């Protein structure tokens, strides 16, 4: 009986993985995008301070042209 319960649980887990496979893959895609953006942000901060400027970490969105963004480096 224990073996049949184990097989039932394994089959259920495989069924869940198959059902939500696209969502799981999508989650990893966005995690990679966030990691790349975070690394780029800190790389720009390092570059800004290396050049002798001060980096205040502010991100300015130019409304209504929200696709234009600026990161402060003075």
C-alpha positions as CSV (number, residue, x, y, z in Angstrom):
1,X,0.0,0.0,0.0
2,X,2.8,2.4,0.8
3,X,4.3,1.9,-2.6
4,X,1.0,2.6,-4.3
5,X,0.7,5.9,-2.3
6,X,4.3,6.8,-3.3
7,X,3.5,6.1,-6.9
8,X,0.3,8.2,-6.6
9,X,2.2,11.1,-5.2
10,X,4.9,10.9,-7.9
11,X,2.3,10.7,-10.6
12,X,0.5,13.8,-9.1
13,X,3.7,15.8,-8.9
14,X,4.5,14.9,-12.6
15,X,1.0,16.0,-13.5
16,X,1.4,19.3,-11.8
17,X,4.8,19.9,-13.3
18,X,3.4,19.1,-16.8
19,X,0.4,21.4,-16.2
20,X,2.3,24.4,-15.0
21,X,5.5,23.9,-17.1
22,X,5.0,27.1,-19.0
23,X,4.4,29.2,-15.9
24,X,7.5,27.8,-14.2
25,X,9.6,28.6,-17.3
26,X,8.2,32.0,-17.5
27,X,9.1,32.7,-13.9
28,X,12.7,31.8,-14.6
29,X,12.8,34.1,-17.6
30,X,11.7,37.1,-15.5
31,X,14.1,36.2,-12.7
32,X,17.0,36.3,-15.3
33,X,15.7,39.7,-16.6
34,X,15.6,41.2,-13.1
35,X,19.1,39.9,-12.3
36,X,20.5,41.4,-15.5
37,X,18.9,44.8,-14.8
38,X,20.2,44.7,-11.2
39,X,23.7,43.9,-12.4
40,X,23.5,46.7,-14.9
41,X,22.4,49.2,-12.3
42,X,25.2,48.3,-10.0
43,X,27.7,48.3,-12.8
44,X,26.6,51.8,-13.8
45,X,27.0,52.9,-10.2
46,X,30.5,51.5,-10.1
47,X,31.4,53.2,-13.4
48,X,29.9,56.5,-12.2
49,X,32.0,56.5,-9.0
50,X,35.1,55.3,-10.8
51,X,34.9,58.4,-13.0
52,X,34.8,60.6,-9.9
53,X,31.1,61.5,-10.0
54,X,28.6,60.8,-7.3
55,X,25.8,58.3,-7.9
56,X,22.7,58.9,-5.9
57,X,20.7,55.9,-7.1
58,X,17.7,57.8,-8.4
59,X,15.8,56.7,-11.4
60,X,13.8,59.4,-13.2
61,X,11.0,58.5,-15.5
62,X,10.1,61.2,-18.0
63,X,6.3,61.4,-18.1
64,X,4.4,61.2,-20.5
65,X,7.3,59.6,-22.5
66,X,7.8,56.9,-19.9
67,X,10.2,55.0,-22.2
68,X,12.8,57.8,-21.6
69,X,14.5,57.1,-18.3
70,X,17.6,58.6,-16.7
71,X,19.8,57.4,-13.9
72,X,21.5,60.2,-11.9
73,X,25.3,60.5,-12.2
74,X,26.6,63.9,-11.2
